[in-house]
Amino acid sequence: MTAPGPLAYFRPSRTVPVTRWRSTSRWRTGPWPLVAVLAGQWVFGTGEAFLVAAGLGVSPWTVLAQGIAVRTGIAIGLATFAVSAVVLLLWIPLRERPGLGTMCNMIVIATALQVMVGVLPHPANLGVCLAFVLVGITLIGLGSGFYLTANLGPGPRDGWMTGLHMRFGWPVVGVRLAIEATVLVLGWLLGGTVGIGTVLFALLIGPAVGYGLRVAGWLGRTQTPELAIEDDQHPELEA
């Protein structure tokens, strides 16, 4: 196996790295994978709260839910649930499997979002609002990196991303960017609200998740040679 060059450590990860806290089961696990999942998802939810507090536009998935609500007349909460259900169905042909982390995803992220929105200030200055957007995207990428590497099962949307990555060997960054951009355009066409924060999220979330995976892989790197991180040589690495 050829050792990666020094610049490889400054590029976003193209796959889900193996870490010391990686669980061997999606349902039965030790404390450290669970800590990685809970901490990562709390950071993820905090990032979502930064986006809401900025007031410059929500994430593409919420734009899609808004568009569906406009077209059908149903509540946005029900539209969000319907979107999640459809995404979970898309796991089937990709052979993606839910786990404890999938269940935690629906509780921890929502709780973190609710709590942190009440704690964070809601700035009026445009420069501060843009900074909030960038901080939010960074936190979402970092949180994703930690809870995905725990191998306890991704959330519905991340499971679709990792499923496509595993099935076709496409880079994580490219898959995430393509999904977010497609959802954004579809939501906008349906009548969802798009702001500059939404556009920045769609453009930057792919690299943010890639760097989040890189940070998680670096902090949780294993000394076992056969589990060493090598993006180009392990596209089949299970998430």
N, C-alpha and C positions, 0 to 999 in steps of 0.2 A: 504494500500500500504506500503510495507516494504521500509524503507529508505535505499539508497545505502550506502555501506561501504566506508570508507575513501579512499581505494585504487581505487574505481571506478572512481574517478576524475582524476586519472593518467593513465587510460586506454583509448585507442582511442574509440570514440563513435561508437556504432554498428548500429545506426539509425540516421535519420535527426531530431535534436531536435527542439522543439518549442521555438521561441525567441520573444522578444517584438516587433521586426521589421517584424515579419511574416505577409505577406499580406494575406487577405482573398480572393483576386481575382488575377488571373494571368495577367489581362490586365488593371484593374482600381485600382490604389493604391495611397497611400500617399507618402510623401517625404522620410521617413526613409527606407522603403523597397527598394526604388529606389537607395538611397545612398548606402545601403548594397550591392546591385547588382553591381553598377558601381564601387565602391571601390574594392569589391571582385574580379571582373573580371579584373580590372587594375592590381591588385596584381598578379593574375593568369598570365596575359600576361607578366608582369615583370619577373616572374619565368621562363617562356618560353624563354625570352631573355637571362637570365643567362645561360640556357642550350646551347643556340646557341653560346654565347660568349665563353663558356668553350671549344667548339670545340672537345668534346670527344664523340660525338654521339647524335643524336636527339631522340625525344620521339618515342615510338613504333608506334603511328599512322602515323607519318611521314615516318617511315621505311616501313610501309604497303603501303603508297602512292608511295614511291620510287619503291618498288617491282612491283606494278601494272604498273607504268610507264615503267619500264624495260621490262616487259612482253608484253605490248600492244603498246608501242611506243608513247603513248600520253604524254602530258606535265604533270609534277608533280602537277601543280596547278589544272588541270582538274581532275587528279586522286584523289586529296584531296577532291574536290567538289563531285566527284562520291561516295567516301567513306562516306561523310557526308549525302548524299542523301539516301544511303542504310541504314545507321544507323537510320535516321529519319523514314524510312519505318518499321524498327524493333520496333518502338514505338507502332505501331498499335495493335498487339496482347497483348501488355503489358498495354494498355489503358492509356499510358502516354500522357499528353497534353502540347503543347507548350504555351508560354506566352511572355510577354514583355521582360523578362530576356533571353529567347531563342533568340529573335531578337538582343538584345544588345550584346549577346555573340559573334555573328559573326562580330560585329563592334568594340567593346571596346577591346577585347582581341587582335585582329589583330592590332589595332592602338597602344596599349601599347607595343606589341612585336616590331613593327617597330620603335617606338620612342626610347625605351630603348636599343635596339641593337645598335643604333647610339650613345647613351650616355655611355654605359658600356665599360670599357676597355676589350681587348681581350688578356688575359694573355698567356705567353709562358711557365711559370713554371707549372709543372705537379701538384704540391701540391695545387697551387692557382686554377688551372682548376678544380681539384676535389672538392675544397671548393665551387667554383661557381656552380657545379652540385648539391651539397647538399643544398646550399642556394636556388637554383632554385626549387628543389623538395619541399622544405619546404614552399616556397612562393605559389607554385601551390596548395598545400594542404590547406594552410591557406585561400587563395582566394576562393577556392572551398567551404570551410566551410561557409564563409559569404554569397556568392551569392546563395548557395543552400538553406540556412535557410530563405531567403527572400520570398520564395515560389512564385516567379514570373516566374517560368519555367526554367528548366535547359538547358544547351547547348545540342547539339545532342548526344554527347558521354556520358555526365553526365546523360542525360535523360534515356539512355539505362541502366546505372548503377542503378539509383534510381527506374526505372521501374521494373527491376529484383528484387531489394530489396523489393519493395512494393508487387509484385505479389507473390513471394515465401517466403518472410520473411528471406532471407539470409542476413548475416551481410554486411554492406556497405564495410568494409575493404576487406573481402574475395571476394566479387563481383568485386570490382575495380581491385584487384590483378589478378583475373582469366581473366578478360577482357584484361588487359594490357599484360599479359604473352601470351595469345592466339594470340593477334594482332602482338606482337613482333615475335613470331615463324613463323606465316604465312607470314609476311613481309620479314623475312630473307629467308624463303624457296622460295619466289618469286624473290629474288635478291636484296632486300633492304640492305642498309649499317647499320651495327650494331657496336657500340663502347661501351666502358666501361660505358659511361654516359647513354647509352640506357639501359644497363643491370641494373644499379643502379636505374634508373627511374622505370623500370618494377617491381623491388623488393620492392621499398620504397614508391611508390605513394599511395598504399592502406593505409598503416599506416599513411602517411602524411595527406590524406583526412580525415581519422578517427580522428586524433588529431586536424585538422582544424575545424571539426564539434564540437569537444569537447570544443575548445576555443570559438567558436561562441556561443555555448550553454551556456557556463559559463558567457560570457560578456553580453549576451542578455537574461539571465534567467528570467523567469516570476514568479511572486509571486502567481499566480493562481494555487491552488493545483491540479486541474484536468489536467493542462497543464504542470505539472512538468516533467522533463526529467527522464525517467526510461526506459533504453534501452530494458531490457528483457521483460517488460510488455506492450510495445507499438510498436511492430514490424509493425503494420499497419499504423503508423503515416505518413500522406501524405506529400510528398516532395513538 
